[in-house]
Amino acid sequence: MIDHTNLVTKTIALFLPRGHEQSARITSGAAMGAADYPHITLLEWPYDDAQPDFDLDFSELEFDAAIVWAYNGSPWVRRLLKMGIPVINCGSNWIAEGVPSVAFDWEALQDDLVDKFLSLGRPNAAIVSHNLGNDPFKVAWLDTLIERLNSSGMSTQFFIAPGLPSEERQRMFKPAREAELITFLENLPQPTAMFCDDDYLAALLSRVARDLGSRIPQDLALMGFGNFTVSRVSSPSISTIEIHGAMIGRRAFQMVLQRLESPENQHSLVEHVRLEFIERESFRFELVKDTVVAQVNRIIEREACKGINVDELARRLGVSRNTLNRRFQQEYGITPGKKIRAMRVHQAKQMLVNSDHSVTKVAELCGFPEPANFVNFFRREVGQTPNEYRMSARQTDS
């Protein structure tokens, strides 16, 4: 075991957008990484991402390295870099300028998105994004995605959504005021498959589209990005691409630590993290006609890890267990019990890989009061114990 008692204390500053779920995930991952290094202190400095710069003299602050998440054009990041301290960015915006970064595998994501869109068999596609004036990497990536969809025979439209991402939570309460989104959707051919670069934007578009009489996913199949809370609680729930923010934070911390402890060594410029598609109601390949079954599916996706079972679902909906099983399987191809188990396994895997929770805590958060029951369940479903899975998954990612 490493003796940290004689190591020089170091401070790592976290410059992340204020109030963003991804910022909280990155901070959590960095904190988990720092837990084993008592000589390392993490300090948070949230900033307003609506402002291109903020008035701060970094030379007056005492810190040894920084983890940031910022657009390419952010002047404050350039000031940080000029100081000569180690800076790790959580994203792809600064890679071209030689800034060490933890980034998504954007090429693989593009391949998967094209496959998803084509598998729906729809003639039309739409890409909806925020203003990307400060994100040239994302602009180029979206341009290529649109070209690939068009060359595959889909008629693809691109729309820049008005307003700021930070405003979308409040705007969902007043969908009738979204004049630009209403005009865009009224002129959009149907059926269409749509990718939004943010879950809150996808949820807002879903509300506006439903108010206009569009059926989701029959007329408009929606895919968001982030797996933020709104994607799970929206009705219909939003299919999305999960960003493993805690893993990003942990990787960023390890990259900073390597540069602090051995600045003379050669270190990798980019660490890639995986992205994962999460299929929910807004982008289903099948068209769910049974409203009772659709309601059951929403309950499962909200409460699978709270101990919900098939008997309770049947009681809530006023149908027998056998009827519920039959109708659910007709729509989704699996029983509700299997869907509950799959949701629990998914949640357990995410926490085992992206958190340092004990197996007992993971069991509790997945709806198992008794850890032994959770271990037996996980081994039966996955073929490994939770600890075996955690070790093998982290070795694969490293």
C-alpha positions as CSV (number, residue, x, y, z in Angstrom):
1,M,0.0,0.0,0.0
2,I,1.3,3.5,-0.9
3,D,2.2,5.7,2.1
4,H,0.7,9.1,1.4
5,T,1.7,10.7,4.6
6,N,4.9,12.3,3.3
7,L,3.5,13.4,-0.1
8,V,3.2,17.0,-1.0
9,T,-0.4,18.3,-0.8
10,K,-1.8,19.1,-4.3
11,T,-5.0,21.0,-5.2
12,I,-7.0,20.2,-8.4
13,A,-9.6,22.8,-9.5
14,L,-12.8,21.7,-11.2
15,F,-14.1,24.3,-13.7
16,L,-17.5,22.9,-14.8
17,P,-20.8,24.4,-15.9
18,R,-23.1,25.4,-13.1
19,G,-26.2,23.4,-12.5
20,H,-25.6,20.7,-15.2
21,E,-26.2,17.1,-14.4
22,Q,-23.1,16.1,-16.3
23,S,-21.0,18.5,-14.1
24,A,-22.3,16.7,-11.1
25,R,-21.4,13.3,-12.6
26,I,-17.9,14.4,-13.5
27,T,-17.4,15.9,-10.0
28,S,-18.6,12.6,-8.4
29,G,-16.2,10.5,-10.6
30,A,-13.3,12.8,-9.8
31,A,-14.1,12.6,-6.1
32,M,-14.2,8.8,-6.2
33,G,-10.8,8.8,-7.9
34,A,-9.4,11.2,-5.3
35,A,-10.7,9.2,-2.4
36,D,-7.6,7.0,-2.4
37,Y,-5.3,10.0,-2.4
38,P,-5.6,12.0,0.9
39,H,-2.9,14.4,-0.2
40,I,-5.1,15.6,-3.1
41,T,-7.8,18.3,-2.6
42,L,-10.5,19.0,-5.1
43,L,-12.0,22.5,-5.3
44,E,-15.1,23.3,-7.4
45,W,-15.4,26.6,-9.3
46,P,-18.8,26.4,-11.2
47,Y,-19.2,28.8,-14.1
48,D,-22.1,30.1,-16.2
49,D,-21.8,28.4,-19.6
50,A,-24.0,31.1,-21.1
51,Q,-21.1,33.5,-20.7
52,P,-18.1,33.1,-23.1
53,D,-15.7,34.3,-20.4
54,F,-15.7,35.1,-16.7
55,D,-13.7,37.7,-14.8
56,L,-11.2,35.7,-12.8
57,D,-7.5,36.1,-12.3
58,F,-6.3,32.5,-12.0
59,S,-2.9,33.7,-10.8
60,E,-4.5,34.7,-7.6
61,L,-5.9,31.2,-6.9
62,E,-3.8,28.5,-5.4
63,F,-4.2,25.2,-7.4
64,D,-1.8,22.8,-9.1
65,A,-4.0,21.4,-11.9
66,A,-7.4,21.8,-13.5
67,I,-10.2,19.6,-14.8
68,V,-12.4,21.6,-17.2
69,W,-15.4,21.1,-19.4
70,A,-15.6,24.0,-21.9
71,Y,-16.2,25.1,-25.5
72,N,-13.2,25.5,-27.8
73,G,-13.5,29.3,-27.9
74,S,-13.5,29.9,-24.1
75,P,-10.9,32.6,-23.4
76,W,-10.6,31.6,-19.8
77,V,-9.3,28.1,-20.8
78,R,-6.6,29.8,-22.8
79,R,-5.6,31.8,-19.8
80,L,-5.4,28.5,-17.8
81,L,-3.2,26.9,-20.5
82,K,-0.8,29.9,-20.5
83,M,-0.1,29.3,-16.8
84,G,1.6,26.0,-17.8
85,I,-0.3,23.9,-15.3
86,P,-1.8,20.5,-16.2
87,V,-5.3,20.9,-17.7
88,I,-7.6,18.1,-18.6
89,N,-10.7,18.8,-20.7
90,C,-13.8,16.6,-20.5
91,G,-14.8,16.6,-24.2
92,S,-13.3,16.8,-27.7
93,N,-13.2,20.5,-28.2
94,W,-9.5,21.0,-27.3
95,I,-7.9,17.9,-28.6
96,A,-6.9,19.6,-31.9
97,E,-4.9,22.1,-29.8
98,G,-3.1,19.4,-27.9
99,V,-5.0,19.6,-24.7
100,P,-5.2,16.2,-22.9
101,S,-8.9,15.2,-23.0
102,V,-11.4,12.5,-21.9
103,A,-13.6,12.2,-24.9
104,F,-16.4,10.1,-26.4
105,D,-15.8,7.7,-29.4
106,W,-17.7,10.0,-31.7
107,E,-17.0,7.9,-34.8
108,A,-18.5,4.8,-33.3
109,L,-21.5,6.9,-32.1
110,Q,-22.1,8.2,-35.6
111,D,-22.0,4.6,-37.0
112,D,-24.5,3.5,-34.4
113,L,-26.8,6.5,-35.0
114,V,-26.9,5.8,-38.8
115,D,-27.7,2.2,-38.1
116,K,-30.5,3.1,-35.7
117,F,-32.1,5.6,-38.1
118,L,-31.9,3.2,-41.1
119,S,-33.3,0.3,-39.1
120,L,-36.5,2.3,-38.5
121,G,-37.1,2.3,-42.3
122,R,-38.3,5.9,-42.3
123,P,-37.7,8.2,-45.3
124,N,-37.1,11.3,-43.3
125,A,-34.6,12.3,-40.6
126,A,-34.0,15.5,-38.6
127,I,-31.1,16.7,-36.5
128,V,-31.9,19.3,-33.8
129,S,-29.1,21.0,-32.0
130,H,-28.3,24.1,-29.9
131,N,-26.3,26.9,-31.4
132,L,-22.8,25.5,-32.0
133,G,-20.9,28.6,-32.8
134,N,-18.3,27.8,-30.1
135,D,-18.1,24.1,-31.0
136,P,-16.5,23.5,-34.4
137,F,-15.8,19.9,-33.6
138,K,-19.5,19.2,-33.1
139,V,-20.5,21.2,-36.2
140,A,-18.2,19.1,-38.4
141,W,-19.5,15.9,-36.7
142,L,-23.1,16.8,-37.3
143,D,-22.4,17.8,-40.9
144,T,-20.9,14.4,-41.6
145,L,-23.8,12.7,-39.9
146,I,-26.3,14.5,-42.1
147,E,-24.2,13.7,-45.2
148,R,-24.2,10.0,-44.3
149,L,-28.0,9.9,-43.7
150,N,-28.7,11.7,-47.0
151,S,-26.4,9.4,-48.9
152,S,-28.2,6.4,-47.3
153,G,-31.5,7.6,-48.9
154,M,-33.0,9.6,-46.0
155,S,-34.1,13.2,-46.5
156,T,-32.5,15.0,-43.6
157,Q,-33.2,18.4,-42.1
158,F,-31.1,20.3,-39.7
159,F,-32.5,22.8,-37.2
160,I,-30.8,25.0,-34.6
161,A,-33.0,25.3,-31.6
162,P,-33.6,28.8,-30.2
163,G,-32.5,29.8,-26.7
164,L,-30.0,28.3,-24.3
165,P,-29.8,24.8,-22.8
166,S,-30.1,26.2,-19.3
167,E,-33.5,27.6,-20.2
168,E,-35.2,24.4,-21.4
169,R,-36.4,23.2,-18.0
170,Q,-38.6,26.3,-17.6
171,R,-39.6,26.4,-21.2
172,M,-41.3,22.9,-21.0
173,F,-44.0,24.5,-18.8
174,K,-45.1,26.7,-21.7
175,P,-44.8,24.7,-25.0
176,A,-47.4,26.9,-26.7
177,R,-45.0,29.8,-26.7
178,E,-42.3,27.9,-28.7
179,A,-43.1,29.6,-32.0
180,E,-39.9,28.5,-33.8
181,L,-40.2,24.9,-32.8
182,I,-43.9,24.9,-33.7
183,T,-43.1,26.2,-37.2
184,F,-40.3,23.7,-37.6
185,L,-42.4,20.7,-36.6
186,E,-45.4,21.8,-38.6
187,N,-43.3,21.8,-41.8
188,L,-41.5,18.5,-40.9
189,P,-42.5,15.6,-43.1
190,Q,-43.8,12.5,-41.3
191,P,-42.9,9.9,-40.3
192,T,-39.5,11.2,-39.2
193,A,-36.7,10.0,-37.0
194,M,-35.0,12.8,-35.0
195,F,-31.8,13.1,-33.0
196,C,-31.5,15.9,-30.4
197,D,-28.1,16.7,-28.9
198,D,-29.6,17.1,-25.4
199,D,-32.3,15.2,-23.5
200,Y,-34.0,18.4,-22.3
201,L,-34.2,19.6,-25.9
202,A,-35.7,16.2,-26.9
203,A,-38.3,16.4,-24.1
204,L,-39.2,20.0,-25.1
205,L,-39.7,18.9,-28.7
206,S,-41.8,15.9,-27.5
207,R,-44.2,18.2,-25.6
208,V,-44.5,20.6,-28.5
209,A,-45.0,17.8,-31.0
210,R,-47.7,16.1,-28.9
211,D,-49.6,19.5,-28.6
212,L,-49.6,19.6,-32.4
213,G,-51.2,16.2,-32.6
214,S,-48.1,14.2,-33.6
215,R,-47.8,10.7,-32.2
216,I,-44.5,9.6,-30.7
217,P,-42.9,7.4,-31.9
218,Q,-45.4,6.6,-34.7
219,D,-45.1,10.0,-36.4
220,L,-41.9,11.3,-34.7
221,A,-39.3,8.9,-33.3
222,L,-37.1,10.9,-30.9
223,M,-33.6,10.2,-29.6
224,G,-32.0,12.4,-27.0
225,F,-28.5,12.6,-25.6
226,G,-27.2,12.4,-22.0
227,N,-29.6,10.1,-20.1
228,F,-30.5,12.9,-17.9
229,T,-33.3,12.8,-15.4
230,V,-35.9,14.3,-17.8
231,S,-35.4,11.4,-20.2
232,R,-36.7,9.0,-17.6
233,V,-39.6,11.0,-16.2
234,S,-41.0,12.4,-19.5
235,S,-44.1,10.8,-21.0
236,P,-43.4,9.2,-23.2
237,S,-39.9,8.4,-21.8
238,I,-37.1,9.6,-24.0
239,S,-34.7,7.2,-25.8
240,T,-31.2,8.5,-25.2
241,I,-27.5,7.9,-25.4
242,E,-26.0,7.6,-21.9
243,I,-22.9,9.7,-21.1
244,H,-20.9,7.9,-18.4
245,G,-20.0,11.2,-16.6
246,A,-18.7,9.5,-13.5
247,M,-16.3,7.5,-15.6
248,I,-15.2,10.7,-17.4
249,G,-14.5,12.3,-14.0
250,R,-12.5,9.4,-12.8
251,R,-10.5,9.2,-16.0
252,A,-9.8,12.9,-15.9
253,F,-8.6,12.7,-12.4
254,Q,-6.2,9.8,-13.2
255,M,-4.8,11.8,-16.2
256,V,-4.2,14.9,-14.0
257,L,-2.7,12.7,-11.3
258,Q,-0.2,11.1,-13.8
259,R,0.9,14.5,-14.9
260,L,1.4,15.8,-11.3
261,E,3.3,12.8,-10.2
262,S,5.4,12.2,-13.2
263,P,5.5,15.3,-15.4
264,E,8.6,14.2,-17.2
265,N,6.9,11.1,-18.6
266,Q,5.0,10.7,-21.9
267,H,1.2,10.5,-21.4
268,S,-1.7,9.7,-23.7
269,L,-3.4,12.7,-25.2
270,V,-6.9,11.2,-25.3
271,E,-8.8,8.7,-23.2
272,H,-12.0,7.4,-24.8
273,V,-15.1,6.5,-22.9
274,R,-18.0,4.5,-24.2
275,L,-21.5,5.7,-25.0
276,E,-24.5,3.5,-24.6
277,F,-27.9,3.6,-26.4
278,I,-30.9,3.3,-24.0
279,E,-34.1,2.4,-25.8
280,R,-37.3,3.9,-24.3
281,E,-40.7,4.7,-25.6
282,S,-39.9,7.7,-27.8
283,F,-37.8,5.7,-30.4
284,R,-39.3,2.2,-30.2
285,F,-39.0,0.1,-33.3
286,E,-42.4,-1.4,-32.5
287,L,-45.5,0.7,-32.2
288,V,-47.2,0.2,-28.9
289,K,-50.9,0.1,-29.3
290,D,-51.9,-1.2,-25.8
291,T,-52.1,1.9,-23.5
292,V,-52.2,-0.3,-20.4
293,V,-49.0,-2.0,-21.5
294,A,-47.4,1.3,-22.3
295,Q,-48.3,2.5,-18.8
296,V,-46.8,-0.7,-17.2
297,N,-43.6,-0.1,-19.2
298,R,-43.3,3.4,-17.9
299,I,-43.8,2.2,-14.3
300,I,-41.1,-0.4,-14.8
301,E,-38.6,2.1,-16.1
302,R,-39.2,4.4,-13.2
303,E,-39.5,1.8,-10.4
304,A,-37.7,-1.4,-11.4
305,C,-35.0,-0.6,-8.9
306,K,-37.4,0.2,-6.1
307,G,-38.6,-3.3,-5.6
308,I,-41.6,-3.3,-8.0
309,N,-42.8,-6.8,-9.0
310,V,-45.3,-8.2,-11.5
311,D,-48.0,-8.9,-9.0
312,E,-48.0,-5.3,-7.8
313,L,-48.1,-4.0,-11.4
314,A,-51.1,-6.2,-12.1
315,R,-52.9,-4.9,-9.0
316,R,-52.2,-1.3,-9.9
317,L,-53.6,-1.7,-13.4
318,G,-56.5,-3.9,-12.3
319,V,-55.6,-7.0,-14.5
320,S,-54.5,-10.5,-13.7
321,R,-50.9,-11.5,-13.7
322,N,-51.4,-13.8,-16.6
323,T,-53.2,-11.2,-18.7
324,L,-50.5,-8.6,-18.0
325,N,-47.8,-11.1,-19.0
326,R,-49.6,-12.0,-22.2
327,R,-50.3,-8.4,-23.3
328,F,-46.9,-7.1,-22.3
329,Q,-45.2,-9.9,-24.3
330,Q,-47.3,-9.2,-27.3
331,E,-46.1,-5.6,-27.4
332,Y,-42.5,-5.9,-26.3
333,G,-41.5,-9.5,-26.9
334,I,-40.6,-10.1,-23.3
335,T,-42.5,-10.5,-20.0
336,P,-42.7,-7.6,-17.5
337,G,-40.7,-9.8,-15.1
338,K,-37.8,-10.1,-17.6
339,K,-38.0,-6.3,-18.2
340,I,-37.7,-5.6,-14.5
341,R,-34.7,-8.0,-14.2
342,A,-33.0,-6.3,-17.2
343,M,-33.5,-2.9,-15.7
344,R,-32.0,-4.0,-12.4
345,V,-29.0,-5.6,-14.1
346,H,-28.4,-2.5,-16.2
347,Q,-28.5,-0.3,-13.1
348,A,-26.3,-2.6,-11.2
349,K,-23.7,-2.8,-14.0
350,Q,-23.6,1.0,-14.2
351,M,-23.0,1.5,-10.5
352,L,-20.4,-1.3,-10.3
353,V,-18.4,0.3,-13.1
354,N,-19.0,4.0,-12.6
355,S,-19.1,4.2,-8.8
356,D,-17.2,3.0,-5.8
357,H,-20.3,1.9,-3.9
358,S,-20.0,-1.3,-1.9
359,V,-21.9,-4.3,-3.2
360,T,-24.3,-3.9,-0.3
361,K,-25.0,-0.3,-1.3
362,V,-25.5,-1.3,-5.0
363,A,-27.9,-4.1,-3.8
364,E,-29.9,-1.5,-1.9
365,L,-30.1,0.9,-4.8
366,C,-31.2,-1.9,-7.1
367,G,-34.1,-2.9,-4.8
368,F,-32.5,-5.8,-2.9
369,P,-32.8,-5.4,0.9
370,E,-30.6,-8.5,1.3
371,P,-27.2,-8.3,-0.3
372,A,-27.0,-12.1,-0.6
373,N,-30.1,-12.2,-2.7
374,F,-28.6,-9.5,-5.0
375,V,-25.4,-11.5,-5.4
376,N,-27.3,-14.6,-6.3
377,F,-29.5,-12.6,-8.7
378,F,-26.6,-11.0,-10.4
379,R,-24.6,-14.2,-10.8
380,R,-27.7,-15.9,-12.3
381,E,-28.3,-13.1,-14.8
382,V,-24.8,-12.1,-15.7
383,G,-22.7,-15.2,-15.0
384,Q,-20.4,-13.4,-12.6
385,T,-20.6,-12.1,-9.1
386,P,-20.8,-8.3,-8.7
387,N,-17.2,-8.0,-7.7
388,E,-16.0,-10.2,-10.5
389,Y,-18.0,-8.1,-13.0
390,R,-16.6,-4.8,-11.5
391,M,-13.0,-6.1,-11.8
392,S,-13.3,-7.4,-15.4
393,A,-15.2,-4.3,-16.6
394,R,-12.6,-1.9,-15.1
395,Q,-9.7,-3.9,-16.6
396,T,-11.4,-3.6,-20.0
397,D,-11.8,0.1,-19.7
398,S,-8.3,0.7,-18.5
